[in-house]
């Protein structure tokens, strides 16, 4: 590091990354190519299913945080939450309520308005 005339530190020219410094993008490009393979899509379907299963618990009961200290109390709270969610699902099934539809984005909601 050198110091300019007005005493501000200036970076050396060889240490400043420029547009030609693309060493970081190799891994990113490989991961993007991997996302288009059938194997990745199969693994992602499993993950999406698990996330969809956890979503009601996260929204209804704030299961990501625990109000208890200790693994045994937290586990018991998770068991009570799972039981409560099962009762909610059972009640909806008895009442004949269909499952919630997949969320529609704000842009998709505008599409019929734009077409008219």
C-alpha positions as CSV (number, residue, x, y, z in Angstrom):
1,X,0.0,0.0,0.0
2,X,1.3,3.4,-0.9
3,X,0.2,6.9,0.3
4,X,-0.9,9.6,-2.1
5,X,0.1,13.3,-1.7
6,X,-3.0,14.1,0.3
7,X,-2.2,11.3,2.7
8,X,-5.0,8.9,1.7
9,X,-4.0,5.3,1.3
10,X,-4.3,4.0,-2.3
11,X,-4.4,0.4,-3.3
12,X,-1.7,-1.0,-5.4
13,X,-2.7,-1.6,-9.0
14,X,-2.0,-5.3,-8.9
15,X,-4.3,-5.8,-5.9
16,X,-7.4,-4.2,-7.4
17,X,-9.7,-6.7,-9.0
18,X,-10.8,-5.7,-12.4
19,X,-13.3,-7.0,-15.0
20,X,-10.8,-9.6,-16.1
21,X,-10.8,-11.2,-12.6
22,X,-13.4,-13.9,-13.1
23,X,-11.9,-16.6,-10.9
24,X,-15.0,-16.6,-8.7
25,X,-17.5,-17.3,-11.4
26,X,-16.3,-20.8,-12.3
27,X,-18.1,-22.4,-9.4
28,X,-21.2,-20.4,-10.0
29,X,-21.4,-21.3,-13.6
30,X,-21.0,-25.0,-12.8
31,X,-23.8,-24.9,-10.2
32,X,-26.1,-23.2,-12.7
33,X,-25.4,-25.9,-15.2
34,X,-26.0,-28.6,-12.6
35,X,-29.5,-27.1,-11.8
36,X,-30.6,-28.1,-15.3
37,X,-29.9,-31.9,-14.8
38,X,-32.6,-34.4,-14.0
39,X,-30.7,-35.6,-10.9
40,X,-30.7,-32.1,-9.4
41,X,-34.4,-31.7,-10.2
42,X,-35.2,-35.0,-8.5
43,X,-33.3,-33.9,-5.4
44,X,-34.9,-30.5,-5.4
45,X,-38.4,-32.0,-5.6
46,X,-37.8,-33.9,-2.3
47,X,-36.5,-30.7,-0.7
48,X,-39.5,-28.7,-2.0
49,X,-41.9,-31.4,-0.5
50,X,-40.2,-31.1,2.9
51,X,-40.3,-27.3,2.8
52,X,-44.0,-27.4,1.9
53,X,-44.6,-29.7,4.9
54,X,-42.9,-27.4,7.3
55,X,-44.5,-24.2,6.0
56,X,-47.8,-24.5,7.9
57,X,-45.9,-25.2,11.1
58,X,-43.7,-22.1,10.6
59,X,-46.6,-19.8,9.8
60,X,-49.1,-21.0,12.4
61,X,-46.9,-21.7,15.4
62,X,-43.5,-20.0,14.9
63,X,-41.7,-23.3,15.2
64,X,-38.4,-21.9,14.1
65,X,-37.8,-20.4,17.5
66,X,-38.4,-22.1,20.8
67,X,-39.6,-20.4,23.9
68,X,-38.0,-23.2,26.0
69,X,-34.5,-23.8,27.1
70,X,-33.3,-27.4,26.7
71,X,-33.6,-30.0,24.1
72,X,-36.3,-32.1,25.9
73,X,-38.6,-29.2,26.4
74,X,-38.1,-28.0,22.8
75,X,-38.8,-31.5,21.5
76,X,-42.0,-31.7,23.6
77,X,-43.1,-28.3,22.2
78,X,-42.5,-29.6,18.7
79,X,-44.5,-32.7,19.4
80,X,-47.4,-30.6,20.7
81,X,-47.2,-28.3,17.6
82,X,-47.3,-31.4,15.3
83,X,-50.3,-32.8,17.1
84,X,-52.1,-29.4,16.9
85,X,-51.4,-29.2,13.2
86,X,-52.7,-32.7,12.7
87,X,-55.9,-31.8,14.5
88,X,-56.3,-28.7,12.3
89,X,-55.8,-30.8,9.1
90,X,-58.2,-33.4,10.5
91,X,-60.8,-30.7,11.2
92,X,-60.4,-29.3,7.7
93,X,-60.8,-32.8,6.2
94,X,-64.0,-33.4,8.2
95,X,-65.4,-30.0,7.1
96,X,-64.6,-30.7,3.5
97,X,-62.3,-27.8,3.1
98,X,-59.8,-28.2,0.2
99,X,-56.1,-27.7,0.6
100,X,-54.9,-24.1,0.0
101,X,-53.9,-23.3,-3.5
102,X,-50.4,-22.4,-4.4
103,X,-49.6,-18.7,-3.9
104,X,-50.0,-16.5,-7.0
105,X,-47.4,-13.8,-7.5
106,X,-48.4,-10.2,-7.7
107,X,-47.3,-10.1,-11.3
108,X,-49.4,-13.1,-12.2
109,X,-52.4,-11.4,-10.6
110,X,-51.8,-8.5,-13.0
111,X,-51.8,-10.7,-16.1
112,X,-55.7,-10.9,-16.5
113,X,-55.9,-7.1,-16.0
114,X,-53.2,-6.5,-18.7
115,X,-54.9,-8.9,-21.2
116,X,-58.3,-7.1,-20.9
